[in-house]
């Protein structure tokens, strides 16, 4: 049975709710970097190309202008540079940075909360599995002891030293102990499967 620390470490790398919380933190950190970048001037480049063809265009003689000639004559293009200097939006940038920082803190808190819940659930599952294992072991010992006691009673019953009431009582106690052993076995299997679930191991019976 895996220990709770290893299960927790594996769960932190595989559980979807933890991965989602981690991605939200990373996304908020990226938004903060973008907000900080808006404090600096930015230079952008743009290009534009336009063309037009119309099958009804004609020249002064009335002849239709050829397709290739239209594409050559009607083309338009432009290039441009835009410089943006953040002078009047400093307060907006500052507010965006503050909001992004608060968002990071909030998401980190949520991640920690999810981690704490996961840790608590795993520790509880591990404690339950350990208790089930101890119960299974102790029940096994009880069955071995009951079997030995029944064998002794059976020998005495066969020679007439024990009456049928005592014999049946001992037999019923052995049957009950075996039933408890079976219950303890499946309880232990069930508890270990819960740990397997957190450990990222497919559940198979």
VMD Tcl script that draws the C-alpha trace (Angstrom):
set ca {
  {0.00 0.00 0.00}
  {1.43 3.36 -1.07}
  {2.08 5.93 1.65}
  {0.01 9.09 1.79}
  {2.89 11.44 0.86}
  {3.63 9.64 -2.41}
  {-0.08 9.48 -3.24}
  {-0.43 13.22 -2.56}
  {2.56 14.11 -4.74}
  {1.22 12.00 -7.60}
  {-2.26 13.47 -7.19}
  {-0.88 17.02 -7.34}
  {0.50 16.18 -10.80}
  {-2.56 14.37 -12.14}
  {-5.80 15.57 -10.51}
  {-7.74 17.80 -12.96}
  {-8.94 20.24 -10.28}
  {-5.33 20.87 -9.23}
  {-4.11 21.25 -12.81}
  {-6.96 23.67 -13.55}
  {-6.07 25.76 -10.48}
  {-2.39 25.80 -11.51}
  {-3.28 26.90 -15.04}
  {-5.40 29.74 -13.66}
  {-2.40 30.98 -11.68}
  {-0.14 30.82 -14.76}
  {-2.75 32.62 -16.85}
  {-3.05 35.39 -14.25}
  {0.75 35.74 -14.16}
  {0.75 36.13 -17.95}
  {-1.94 38.80 -17.68}
  {0.25 40.63 -15.17}
  {3.20 40.57 -17.59}
  {0.94 41.97 -20.32}
  {-0.32 44.71 -18.01}
  {3.25 45.66 -17.07}
  {4.20 45.74 -20.76}
  {1.60 48.44 -21.37}
  {3.72 50.87 -19.33}
  {6.22 51.13 -22.21}
  {5.90 52.71 -25.68}
  {4.90 50.36 -28.46}
  {5.60 50.51 -32.18}
  {3.31 48.68 -34.58}
  {3.63 48.11 -38.32}
  {0.70 47.73 -40.71}
  {0.37 47.00 -44.40}
  {-2.64 47.14 -46.72}
  {-3.27 46.01 -50.28}
  {-6.45 46.58 -52.31}
  {-7.50 45.73 -55.84}
  {-10.67 45.80 -57.94}
  {-12.04 44.21 -61.08}
  {-15.33 45.00 -62.85}
  {-16.40 43.34 -66.11}
  {-18.29 46.49 -67.13}
  {-15.29 48.85 -67.10}
  {-14.38 50.19 -70.52}
  {-11.94 52.71 -71.93}
  {-12.78 55.95 -73.84}
  {-13.31 54.03 -77.05}
  {-15.90 51.80 -75.42}
  {-13.70 48.70 -75.40}
  {-13.76 46.63 -72.22}
  {-10.62 46.91 -70.16}
  {-8.77 43.60 -69.89}
  {-8.64 41.72 -66.59}
  {-4.85 42.04 -66.27}
  {-4.91 45.75 -67.05}
  {-7.60 46.33 -64.40}
  {-5.59 44.52 -61.76}
  {-2.54 46.61 -62.66}
  {-4.40 49.94 -62.76}
  {-6.72 49.45 -59.80}
  {-4.28 48.22 -57.22}
  {-3.74 50.27 -54.07}
  {-1.28 49.61 -51.27}
  {-0.05 51.31 -48.15}
  {2.46 50.86 -45.36}
  {2.35 52.47 -41.96}
  {4.00 52.67 -38.56}
  {2.15 53.57 -35.38}
  {3.95 54.71 -32.25}
  {1.94 54.55 -29.04}
  {3.34 56.39 -26.02}
  {1.37 55.68 -22.80}
  {1.21 59.17 -21.32}
  {-2.45 59.65 -20.54}
  {-3.32 56.06 -19.64}
  {-0.86 55.54 -16.81}
  {-3.63 55.27 -14.24}
  {-5.39 52.66 -16.35}
  {-2.16 50.67 -16.68}
  {-1.54 50.96 -12.95}
  {-5.06 49.75 -12.20}
  {-4.64 46.84 -14.61}
  {-1.40 45.84 -12.89}
  {-3.04 46.07 -9.47}
  {-6.02 44.00 -10.62}
  {-3.76 41.37 -12.20}
  {-1.71 41.14 -9.00}
  {-4.87 40.70 -6.92}
  {-6.08 38.03 -9.36}
  {-2.82 36.10 -8.94}
  {-3.16 36.20 -5.15}
  {-6.76 35.01 -5.40}
  {-5.93 32.11 -7.72}
  {-2.97 31.08 -5.57}
  {-5.27 31.04 -2.56}
  {-7.73 28.86 -4.47}
  {-4.91 26.53 -5.50}
  {-3.78 26.22 -1.89}
  {-7.35 25.52 -0.81}
  {-7.72 22.79 -3.43}
  {-4.36 21.33 -2.36}
  {-5.40 21.32 1.30}
  {-8.70 19.61 0.50}
  {-6.88 17.01 -1.58}
  {-4.34 16.41 1.18}
  {-7.10 15.99 3.78}
  {-9.03 13.55 1.58}
  {-5.91 11.48 0.88}
  {-4.88 11.39 4.55}
  {-8.38 10.25 5.50}
  {-8.37 7.59 2.78}
  {-4.94 6.40 3.88}
  {-6.04 6.21 7.53}
  {-9.14 4.25 6.53}
  {-7.06 1.87 4.38}
  {-4.56 1.35 7.20}
  {-7.38 0.65 9.66}
  {-8.92 -1.80 7.19}
  {-5.57 -3.56 6.80}
  {-5.14 -3.89 10.57}
  {-8.68 -5.21 10.88}
  {-8.03 -7.73 8.12}
  {-4.83 -8.94 9.78}
  {-6.42 -9.23 13.20}
  {-9.45 -11.03 11.72}
  {-7.10 -13.47 9.96}
  {-5.47 -14.27 13.29}
  {-8.90 -14.69 14.88}
  {-9.94 -17.16 12.19}
  {-6.75 -19.19 12.64}
  {-7.40 -19.29 16.37}
  {-11.07 -20.22 15.84}
  {-10.12 -23.01 13.43}
  {-7.75 -24.47 15.97}
  {-10.36 -24.22 18.70}
  {-12.98 -25.84 16.48}
  {-10.64 -28.65 15.54}
  {-10.09 -29.33 19.23}
  {-13.86 -29.21 19.97}
  {-14.57 -31.45 16.99}
  {-12.16 -34.07 18.25}
  {-13.80 -34.01 21.66}
  {-17.28 -34.12 20.07}
  {-16.33 -37.18 18.05}
  {-15.41 -39.08 21.21}
  {-18.45 -37.85 23.09}
  {-16.66 -35.45 25.42}
  {-18.62 -32.39 24.14}
  {-22.34 -32.15 23.50}
  {-23.89 -30.95 20.23}
  {-24.85 -27.55 21.68}
  {-21.24 -26.63 22.45}
  {-20.10 -28.11 19.13}
  {-22.61 -26.08 17.10}
  {-21.83 -22.96 19.10}
  {-18.13 -23.28 18.27}
  {-18.95 -24.02 14.63}
  {-21.16 -20.93 14.37}
  {-18.44 -18.78 15.90}
  {-15.98 -20.05 13.30}
  {-18.44 -19.34 10.48}
  {-19.02 -15.85 11.83}
  {-15.27 -15.22 12.05}
  {-14.78 -16.34 8.43}
  {-17.61 -14.04 7.36}
  {-15.96 -11.13 9.17}
  {-12.67 -12.03 7.49}
  {-14.31 -11.86 4.07}
  {-15.86 -8.50 4.91}
  {-12.52 -7.20 6.18}
  {-10.80 -8.38 3.00}
  {-13.18 -6.54 0.67}
  {-13.17 -3.49 2.91}
  {-9.38 -3.37 2.62}
  {-9.52 -3.83 -1.18}
  {-12.10 -1.05 -1.45}
  {-10.00 1.34 0.64}
  {-6.85 0.63 -1.38}
  {-8.77 1.28 -4.60}
  {-9.65 4.73 -3.31}
  {-5.93 5.39 -2.81}
  {-5.28 4.06 -6.32}
  {-7.84 6.57 -7.61}
  {-5.93 9.49 -6.05}
  {-2.66 7.90 -7.18}
  {-3.75 7.97 -10.81}
  {-3.95 4.18 -11.08}
  {-6.91 2.78 -13.08}
  {-9.40 1.05 -10.80}
  {-9.67 -2.64 -11.61}
  {-11.26 -5.44 -9.64}
}
mol new
graphics top color blue
foreach p $ca { graphics top sphere $p radius 0.5 }
foreach p [lrange $ca 0 end-1] q [lrange $ca 1 end] { graphics top cylinder $p $q radius 0.2 }
display resetview
